[in-house]
Amino acid sequence: MDRGGIAGGALVPDASVGGGEGDSLGGCGAPGGLVFGRDRGLGLSGPPTLMYVSNDHHQALSSTPLHSVSVAGVVVRGDGRVLTIKRADNGTWEPPGGVLELAEAPEDGVRREIYEETGIAVRVGRLTGVYKNTSRGIVALVFRCHAEGGHERLSEESAAVEWLTPDEVTRRMTEVYAVRVTDALLNGAPRVRVHDGRTLAGR
C-alpha cells in the first residue's frame, strides 16, 4: 500500500504490520482523523508509522474478514502408524497441532505443538495439505513429519496419545481430520480442501 500522497481520507497504521491489539483502525473520531501504529510485526522500533488510506479503502479494511492460521503434523512411524491425540476439551481424535503464533514459522509451530501435546520431538517434512474451515475462518497447514526422539506423554490438551494404523484413523476421526492423515500418506502436491468443521465440501 502506498505511503505517499494525501487526497481526502484517513491516515491509519500500516496494515501490513503485525496487527497487535493496540494497533486499532478505529479511534479516528471522524473521517480524515489520525491514528498511530508501530511496525512491530516487522520487528522494527522507533516512532509510530502512519500510512494514507482513502475513505473507500479505509472502509474496506474494516470489513475485511480475518482468518486464523493453525498448523498440524502427521507423524508417521516406521511401521506405518500415525501419532494422534484425543483432545482433552472435546474428546475428538486428531493429528497434534494448534494455532500458529504471530512471529513463528509454520515448521517451528508444528514442532512446538507436537512436542507440547505428545512429548514427541519431530523433523518436519513437506507440506501435504491446506484446509479451510469456513464456519470458523481457520486455515490449517498440515505437514508430514518423522519422529526423532522423546516419549509419549499426556498434556493439558491431550487426554490420550496413541499411534494408530490408517484404518484406525478413519474409524476414530471425523472425516475433516481423517483426510489430513490420508492426504499426508499420499505422494504428490499438497491437497487443498474446504470444510465446515464437520463435512468436506465437494463430496
N, C-alpha and C positions, 0 to 999 in steps of 0.2 A: 504494500500500500504506500502511496505517495506521501512523503513528509512535507512537501512544499506547498506553495500557493494557498491563499485564503480567499474564498469567494462566497461566503454565506453558508454557514453550517455550524459545526462544533469541533472544538479541539478535544480529543479524548486520548486515553492511554493507547499506546501501540498495541493493537490486537494480536500481534504476532508473539508477544511475550507470554510468560508463564501463566498469568491469569490467577494470581493468588486472591484470597478473599478480600484483601484490602484494595485491590485494583478494580473498582466498580466503574461501569459505564454510566451509572446514574449519578445523581447529586449535582447536575448542572444547574437545576433550578429553572432554566428556560433554554430554548434552542440557541446555540451560539455561545453558551457558557463554557467555562474552562474547568477541566478536571485533570488530575495528575496521576501518573503511574510510573513505575520503575521497570527497567529491563531486567528484572530478577530472573525471569525464565531463561535469559541468555547468559546468566552468570556475570552480568555487568553491575557496577556500582556507580555512584555519582548522583548528580541532580536528577530530578524527575524528568521523564521524557514525555513530550507531547506529540500528537500527530493529528493532522487535519482530516476530518471525515465530513462529507456533505450531509445535509439533513436526511436525504434519502438513504444514504449508506449507513448513517447512524441508526435509523430505524431498522434497517436490515440486520445490523449486528445484534440488536436487542432481541430480535425474533428468531435468530438462527438457532436451530436445535443443537443441543450439546450431547456428546456421546462419551461414555466411559470406556476405557480400554482395559481388558483383562488378558492374562496370559495363562497357559496351562501346558503341562508336559505329559506326553505319552511315553513312559519309561518302559522299555522292552528288555526283558531279561534274556539270557542265553537260551533258555528253554521255551521262549515264546510267550511267557506270561507277562502281564502288564500290571504295573503298580497302580493301585486305586485306593481311594479313601471313601469311607462312609461319613458324610458330613454330620457334625455334631448338632447343627441347628435344625436340620430338616430331615435327616436320615436317608438322604439320597446318595447313591454311589456315583462317583465322578472321578476323572483324572485329577490329580492335585493341581491347584492353580489359584489365582486370585487377581486382585486389582494391581495394575502396573503403577508404580509410584512415579511422580512427576519427573524427577531427574534420573530415572532408571532406564537403562537399555532393556529391550524385551528379553534378551537372553539372560541378563542378570536377574530380572524379575522372575523368570522361570526357575532358575537355580534357587533363588531365595524362597519362593513359595513352596517348592517341592521339599526342600530341607525343613522348613518351618512346620509343614503339615505331616511329614512322614519320617524325618530323620535320615533320609537317603540323599547323599551327595551325587550330583549327576553332571555329565557332559552333555551340553545342548547341541543337537544336530540341526537338521533342516526344518524349515517351516513347512508344515503339512496341511494347514487349513486356516481359513479365516471365516468366522461365524458371527453373524449379526443377529442379536435378539431384538426384534422390532418392538416388543412390548416394553422393554426396559432401556432401550438405547445403549446396549452394551455391544462392543465389538471385541471378540475374543481371538487372540492369536495362539495357535497350538503348534508346538514343536515336538518332533521325535527326539527322545533323549536316551542316554545309556547310563546305567548306574556305575559309579566309580568308588563308592565307599559308604560308610555309615551303617546304621542298624535301624530297623523298623521300630517306630515308637508312635504313641498317640500324642495328640496336642489338643489345645482348646478348640480347634476347628475340626479335628478328625476323631470320630468315635471308634473307628476301625481302620486298619491299614492292611490290605491284602494284595497278593499277586494273583490275578485272575487269568484264566485262559480267555481267548477271544469269544468262545461260546458263552462262558460265564458272564463276560462283559455285556453281551447282547441280552442276556436274561435278567441281569440285575439293574442295568442302567436304562433310563428313558432314552428314546431314540435320539434326542438332541445332544446327549452326551456320548452314547454308544458310537454314534457316527464319527465323533472325533477320534476315537480309537481305531475304528475300521479304516478311516481315511489315512491315518498315520501308518498303518501297516501296508498300505499300497505304495507303489513306486509312481514316479511322475510328478507333475506340477502340483502345487498346493490347491486343494479344493476350496471353493468359495460358496458358502451356503447361508441361507436366511431361515430363521425360525421365529416362533412367537413365544418361546420358553417351554413349549410342550411338543409342538408338531413342526416338522420340517416343511418349508414351502416347496411346492413343485413336486410333491409326492402323492 
